[in-house]
Amino acid sequence: MSRRARVGRFTVSAVILAVGCLLASTTSSATATATATAAGSAVKWHPGHYITSDWWHNAGTPASMASSELQVVNTSPNLRGWKGNYYWAALETGKGVYDFSVIDAELARLNQGNPVPRKKLIIGLSSSGFLRTHDQDPGGFLNAVLPSYLTTDTTYGSAPKAGTNGWWYGGSGFAITAAVWRQAVTDRVIALLQALGARYNSNPDVEGVVLTETASQVGEGGGYNDNTLLSQLERTLTAATAAFPNTNVVIENNFLGNQPNTSALVLFQNSHRVAESGPDLLGKTAADKTSPPKELTWGQQCVTGYPGTGCANLTGSIAVIQNVDEPELLGTQFQGAGAPFTPLDIYHNGEDYLHASHLMWTYLVGRPTNNWPTIAAMVDTHPIRYTACPTSYPGCDTR
């Protein structure tokens, strides 16, 4: 299942967020990389093209399901690594009981055959999951996404379905999401990140951890408030960088309730060396329809210094580690903007506007449009151009 719902497009607020704007950098080196002189503060940095799975692990998903994707990565010289996607329930089987065996098994498969250079893993972690219809009864899907202790313990607050707790509908009603605007719920997300960091921060093959799309966490009840969600996400990101001092911490900050809060979080990311991402990247032809481009998410607009966002141009300062998902590749959404987009069109948007260092392409097989061979052919002839260490980072370790 595709894991996004397109939230309504709101009018961009003219509110100017001055805080943090001076942190911007216009650095646009196409090939330079930097290695920190103090190795202890350096962040692992291996830009390039990555595969991302078109499916999500739940508690019952075996590592063998990723075998074909990992084989493609291992045998493709122009792929830098693989992003595995994991629902929260796949990694925490009971309160404080963590099972990372599937990640370990996939890490072991990732470099079979000893490819040079070694391939890197990016861990996608989600506390929300998308539904096919608005406010659909999640049924068994609830505990495929969220650990059962969270949804049965009244400590984590009410839920819209009787007998459950700790979650609500988000993403304009097309998602179930952990109620992370509640501190008790966020505390559990932080605990998971601390456990992951303790295990994987020192692993040179673990490039990053990507946190849930913000649009899916915009709730429709249960005490939800835009400002409360913003403050809890800032808590989460602060804890995440502490748990992963040498690993890229990334959040898919696309639409956080309103433009000012989305921009505020991007500026917080920039000042706390957290990378920007999102589930969707349209083609450059869509972004070129206006100047500056409007066919970008609110988070992307802030990164590029779009007027009215309260942001200076942050390219070169903030890392952009961007996902490319099904809808823009298959044309199941964004038809009005020109979807489906060719991989080359999407690549040009990521490079020319966002200066993305990592592009993570959904691995599509058996589809009528943009099957993996089409994407691979583009990847093989168009390397990532913006590989410089972000100026907001303390340094980058390119070993």
C-alpha positions as CSV (number, residue, x, y, z in Angstrom):
1,M,0.0,0.0,0.0
2,S,1.2,3.5,-0.8
3,R,1.9,5.2,2.5
4,R,0.7,8.7,2.0
5,A,-2.5,10.7,1.6
6,R,-2.4,14.0,-0.2
7,V,-3.5,16.6,2.3
8,G,-5.4,19.6,1.1
9,R,-3.4,22.4,-0.4
10,F,-3.8,25.4,1.8
11,T,-3.0,29.0,1.0
12,V,0.6,29.7,1.9
13,S,0.6,32.0,5.0
14,A,2.4,35.3,4.6
15,V,3.6,35.1,8.2
16,I,7.3,35.6,8.3
17,L,9.3,33.4,10.5
18,A,12.5,35.3,11.1
19,V,14.1,33.0,13.6
20,G,16.8,30.9,12.0
21,C,16.7,32.4,8.5
22,L,20.3,33.6,8.8
23,L,21.4,30.0,9.0
24,A,21.0,29.6,5.2
25,S,23.8,28.8,2.9
26,T,24.0,29.1,-0.8
27,T,26.8,26.6,-1.2
28,S,26.2,24.6,-4.4
29,S,29.3,22.6,-4.9
30,A,28.5,19.7,-7.2
31,T,31.2,17.2,-6.2
32,A,33.0,18.3,-3.1
33,T,32.8,16.3,0.0
34,A,34.2,17.1,3.5
35,T,35.5,14.9,6.2
36,A,35.5,16.2,9.8
37,T,38.9,16.6,11.4
38,A,37.3,15.5,14.7
39,A,36.1,12.0,13.8
40,G,34.0,11.9,17.0
41,S,31.7,14.6,15.7
42,A,31.5,13.5,12.1
43,V,28.2,12.2,10.5
44,K,28.4,9.3,8.1
45,W,28.0,10.8,4.7
46,H,27.6,8.7,1.5
47,P,25.5,10.6,-1.0
48,G,24.0,8.9,-4.1
49,H,21.1,7.0,-5.4
50,Y,19.3,4.5,-3.2
51,I,16.5,2.0,-3.6
52,T,13.6,2.3,-1.1
53,S,11.1,-0.6,-0.7
54,D,7.5,-0.4,-2.0
55,W,6.3,-2.2,1.2
56,W,6.6,-1.9,5.0
57,H,7.8,-4.4,7.5
58,N,5.4,-5.3,10.3
59,A,6.0,-7.8,13.1
60,G,5.5,-10.8,10.8
61,T,7.6,-9.7,7.8
62,P,10.6,-11.9,7.2
63,A,14.0,-10.5,6.1
64,S,13.9,-12.8,3.1
65,M,11.2,-10.6,1.6
66,A,13.9,-8.0,0.8
67,S,16.3,-10.5,-0.9
68,S,15.6,-9.4,-4.5
69,E,15.9,-5.7,-3.7
70,L,19.2,-6.3,-1.8
71,Q,20.5,-8.3,-4.7
72,V,19.8,-5.5,-7.1
73,V,21.6,-3.0,-4.8
74,N,24.6,-5.3,-4.3
75,T,25.1,-5.8,-8.0
76,S,24.4,-2.2,-9.2
77,P,27.6,-0.1,-9.1
78,N,25.6,3.1,-9.3
79,L,23.4,2.5,-6.3
80,R,24.8,3.6,-3.0
81,G,22.4,1.6,-0.8
82,W,18.9,0.6,0.3
83,K,16.2,2.1,2.5
84,G,14.2,-0.5,4.5
85,N,10.8,0.6,5.8
86,Y,9.7,-0.5,9.3
87,Y,6.5,0.1,11.1
88,W,6.9,0.7,14.8
89,A,5.3,-2.6,15.6
90,A,7.9,-4.5,13.7
91,L,10.7,-3.3,16.1
92,E,9.0,-3.1,19.5
93,T,7.2,-6.3,20.4
94,G,6.3,-5.3,24.0
95,K,6.9,-2.2,26.1
96,G,10.7,-1.8,26.1
97,V,11.1,-5.2,24.3
98,Y,12.9,-4.6,21.0
99,D,13.5,-7.0,18.2
100,F,15.9,-5.8,15.6
101,S,16.7,-9.2,14.2
102,V,15.1,-8.3,10.8
103,I,17.3,-5.2,10.4
104,D,20.4,-7.3,11.4
105,A,19.5,-10.0,8.8
106,E,19.0,-7.4,6.1
107,L,22.3,-5.7,7.0
108,A,24.0,-9.1,6.7
109,R,22.5,-9.6,3.2
110,L,23.2,-6.0,2.1
111,N,26.9,-6.5,1.3
112,Q,26.9,-10.1,0.2
113,G,29.4,-10.5,-2.6
114,N,31.6,-7.7,-1.1
115,P,30.6,-4.9,-3.4
116,V,33.0,-1.9,-3.5
117,P,32.3,0.6,-2.1
118,R,30.2,-1.0,0.6
119,K,26.5,-0.4,0.4
120,K,24.6,1.6,3.1
121,L,21.4,1.0,4.9
122,I,18.8,3.8,5.7
123,I,16.2,2.8,8.3
124,G,12.7,4.2,7.6
125,L,10.7,4.2,10.8
126,S,7.0,5.0,10.8
127,S,4.4,5.5,13.6
128,S,1.6,5.9,11.1
129,G,0.1,3.9,8.2
130,F,-2.2,4.8,5.4
131,L,-5.8,3.6,4.8
132,R,-7.6,3.2,1.5
133,T,-10.7,5.1,2.6
134,H,-11.4,8.0,5.0
135,D,-11.6,7.0,8.7
136,Q,-11.6,3.3,7.8
137,D,-11.8,0.9,10.7
138,P,-8.1,-0.1,11.0
139,G,-8.9,-3.7,12.2
140,G,-5.8,-5.8,12.3
141,F,-3.8,-3.1,10.5
142,L,-3.7,-1.1,13.8
143,N,-1.2,-3.5,15.4
144,A,0.7,-4.1,12.2
145,V,1.7,-0.4,12.5
146,L,1.7,0.3,16.3
147,P,2.8,-2.0,19.1
148,S,-0.1,-3.6,21.0
149,Y,0.8,-2.2,24.4
150,L,0.4,1.3,23.1
151,T,-3.1,0.6,21.7
152,T,-4.3,-1.2,24.9
153,D,-2.9,1.0,27.7
154,T,-5.0,3.9,28.8
155,T,-1.8,5.7,29.7
156,Y,-1.5,6.8,26.1
157,G,-4.9,8.4,25.9
158,S,-8.1,7.9,24.0
159,A,-8.6,6.7,20.4
160,P,-11.6,6.9,18.1
161,K,-12.3,3.2,18.2
162,A,-13.7,1.9,21.5
163,G,-11.4,-0.4,23.4
164,T,-8.2,1.1,21.9
165,N,-5.8,3.8,22.9
166,G,-2.9,5.9,21.8
167,W,-3.8,6.7,18.2
168,W,-6.1,8.8,16.0
169,Y,-7.0,9.4,12.4
170,G,-4.5,11.7,10.6
171,G,-3.5,12.7,7.1
172,S,-7.0,14.1,6.4
173,G,-8.5,10.9,7.7
174,F,-6.6,8.6,5.4
175,A,-4.0,7.5,8.0
176,I,-3.9,6.0,11.5
177,T,-1.2,7.6,13.5
178,A,0.3,7.3,17.0
179,A,-1.0,10.3,19.0
180,V,2.5,11.7,19.1
181,W,1.2,15.2,20.2
182,R,0.8,13.5,23.6
183,Q,4.0,13.5,25.6
184,A,3.5,9.9,26.9
185,V,3.3,8.6,23.3
186,T,6.3,10.6,22.2
187,D,8.3,9.3,25.2
188,R,7.9,5.8,23.7
189,V,9.0,6.9,20.3
190,I,12.1,8.4,21.9
191,A,12.8,5.2,23.8
192,L,12.7,3.3,20.5
193,L,15.1,5.7,18.9
194,Q,17.5,5.4,21.8
195,A,17.5,1.7,21.5
196,L,18.1,1.9,17.7
197,G,20.9,4.4,18.2
198,A,22.6,2.2,20.8
199,R,22.7,-0.6,18.4
200,Y,23.3,1.1,15.0
201,N,25.0,4.5,15.4
202,S,28.4,3.0,15.5
203,N,27.7,0.7,12.5
204,P,29.5,2.2,9.5
205,D,27.0,0.7,7.1
206,V,24.0,2.4,8.7
207,E,23.7,5.8,6.9
208,G,20.6,7.2,8.4
209,V,17.2,6.9,10.1
210,V,14.1,8.5,8.5
211,L,11.1,9.5,10.7
212,T,7.4,9.6,9.9
213,E,5.9,11.9,7.3
214,T,4.5,14.9,9.1
215,A,1.3,15.2,7.1
216,S,0.2,11.8,8.3
217,Q,0.6,12.9,11.9
218,V,-1.8,15.9,11.6
219,G,-4.6,14.5,13.7
220,E,-8.4,15.1,13.5
221,G,-9.2,14.9,17.1
222,G,-8.0,13.4,20.4
223,G,-6.7,16.7,21.7
224,Y,-4.6,17.3,18.6
225,N,-3.1,20.8,18.2
226,D,-0.6,22.0,15.6
227,N,1.7,23.7,18.0
228,T,1.7,20.8,20.4
229,L,2.7,18.4,17.6
230,L,5.5,20.8,16.6
231,S,6.9,20.9,20.1
232,Q,6.8,17.1,20.5
233,L,8.5,16.6,17.1
234,E,11.2,19.0,18.2
235,R,11.6,16.9,21.4
236,T,11.8,13.7,19.2
237,L,14.5,15.2,16.9
238,T,16.6,16.4,19.8
239,A,16.6,12.9,21.2
240,A,17.2,11.3,17.9
241,T,20.4,13.3,17.2
242,A,21.6,12.5,20.7
243,A,21.0,8.8,20.1
244,F,22.6,9.0,16.6
245,P,25.5,11.4,16.9
246,N,27.3,10.0,13.9
247,T,24.3,9.1,11.7
248,N,22.0,11.2,9.5
249,V,18.7,11.9,11.3
250,V,16.0,12.7,8.7
251,I,12.3,13.7,9.0
252,E,9.7,13.7,6.2
253,N,8.5,17.2,6.9
254,N,6.1,17.9,4.1
255,F,2.9,19.5,5.5
256,L,2.9,20.1,9.3
257,G,-0.6,21.5,9.8
258,N,0.2,24.9,8.4
259,Q,3.0,26.7,6.5
260,P,4.4,28.6,9.5
261,N,4.8,25.4,11.6
262,T,6.2,23.5,8.7
263,S,8.8,26.2,8.2
264,A,9.5,26.4,11.9
265,L,10.3,22.8,12.0
266,V,12.6,23.0,8.9
267,L,14.5,25.9,10.6
268,F,14.7,23.8,13.7
269,Q,16.1,20.9,11.6
270,N,18.7,23.2,10.0
271,S,19.9,24.4,13.4
272,H,20.0,20.8,14.9
273,R,21.6,19.0,11.8
274,V,18.4,17.1,10.9
275,A,17.9,16.4,7.2
276,E,14.8,17.3,5.3
277,S,12.9,14.7,3.4
278,G,9.4,13.8,2.2
279,P,7.5,11.0,0.5
280,D,6.9,12.9,-2.8
281,L,9.1,14.6,-5.3
282,L,7.4,15.8,-8.5
283,G,9.1,16.4,-11.8
284,K,11.0,19.6,-12.5
285,T,8.4,20.3,-15.3
286,A,5.8,20.8,-12.5
287,A,8.1,23.0,-10.4
288,D,9.0,25.1,-13.5
289,K,5.4,26.2,-14.1
290,T,5.9,29.1,-11.7
291,S,8.9,30.9,-10.6
292,P,9.8,30.4,-7.8
293,P,8.2,26.9,-7.9
294,K,4.9,26.2,-6.2
295,E,4.7,22.5,-6.9
296,L,6.8,21.7,-3.9
297,T,5.7,20.6,-0.4
298,W,5.7,23.3,2.3
299,G,8.9,21.8,3.6
300,Q,10.5,21.9,0.2
301,Q,9.3,25.5,-0.3
302,C,11.1,26.5,3.0
303,V,14.3,24.8,1.9
304,T,14.3,26.7,-1.4
305,G,13.5,30.1,0.2
306,Y,10.0,30.4,-1.4
307,P,8.4,33.8,-0.7
308,G,6.0,33.8,2.3
309,T,7.6,30.8,4.0
310,G,9.8,32.8,6.3
311,C,12.9,31.0,5.2
312,A,16.0,32.1,3.4
313,N,17.4,29.6,0.8
314,L,18.7,26.7,2.9
315,T,20.2,24.6,0.1
316,G,23.8,23.7,1.0
317,S,23.1,24.2,4.7
318,I,20.4,21.6,5.4
319,A,20.8,18.1,4.1
320,V,18.1,16.9,1.7
321,I,17.7,13.1,1.7
322,Q,14.6,12.7,-0.4
323,N,12.3,9.8,-1.1
324,V,10.6,9.3,-4.5
325,D,7.3,7.4,-4.1
326,E,4.8,5.6,-6.2
327,P,2.3,8.4,-7.0
328,E,4.6,10.6,-9.0
329,L,6.2,7.6,-10.8
330,L,3.0,5.8,-11.6
331,G,0.7,8.8,-12.0
332,T,-1.8,7.6,-9.4
333,Q,-1.8,11.1,-8.0
334,F,-0.6,14.6,-9.2
335,Q,-2.1,14.2,-12.7
336,G,-2.9,17.9,-12.6
337,A,0.8,18.6,-12.2
338,G,1.8,16.3,-15.0
339,A,2.3,12.9,-13.4
340,P,3.5,10.3,-14.2
341,F,6.9,12.0,-14.3
342,T,9.9,10.5,-15.9
343,P,12.7,9.5,-13.5
344,L,14.9,12.1,-15.3
345,D,12.3,14.9,-14.7
346,I,12.2,14.0,-11.0
347,Y,16.0,13.8,-10.8
348,H,16.3,17.4,-12.1
349,N,13.8,18.7,-9.5
350,G,15.7,17.0,-6.7
351,E,19.1,18.3,-7.9
352,D,18.3,21.7,-9.5
353,Y,15.9,23.0,-6.8
354,L,16.6,21.0,-3.6
355,H,20.3,20.1,-4.1
356,A,19.4,16.6,-2.7
357,S,22.4,14.5,-1.7
358,H,20.5,11.2,-1.5
359,L,17.6,10.3,-3.8
360,M,15.8,7.1,-2.6
361,W,13.8,5.6,-5.5
362,T,10.8,3.3,-4.9
363,Y,11.6,-0.2,-6.3
364,L,8.7,-0.8,-8.7
365,V,8.3,-4.1,-10.4
366,G,5.4,-5.5,-12.4
367,R,4.0,-2.0,-12.9
368,P,2.8,-0.5,-16.2
369,T,4.8,2.8,-15.8
370,N,8.4,3.5,-14.6
371,N,9.4,-0.1,-13.8
372,W,12.7,-0.4,-12.0
373,P,14.7,-0.9,-15.3
374,T,13.5,2.5,-16.5
375,I,14.6,4.2,-13.2
376,A,17.9,2.2,-13.2
377,A,18.8,3.4,-16.7
378,M,18.5,7.0,-15.6
379,V,20.4,6.4,-12.3
380,D,23.3,4.8,-14.3
381,T,23.8,8.0,-16.4
382,H,22.9,10.7,-13.9
383,P,25.0,10.7,-10.7
384,I,24.0,12.9,-7.7
385,R,25.6,16.3,-8.2
386,Y,25.3,17.9,-4.7
387,T,27.5,15.8,-2.5
388,A,29.2,18.4,-0.3
389,C,28.9,18.1,3.5
390,P,26.0,20.3,4.7
391,T,27.3,23.4,6.4
392,S,24.9,22.8,9.3
393,Y,26.7,19.6,10.1
394,P,29.7,19.5,12.5
395,G,31.5,17.5,9.8
396,C,31.1,14.5,7.5
397,D,32.8,11.1,7.6
398,T,33.1,9.8,4.0
399,R,35.1,6.7,4.8
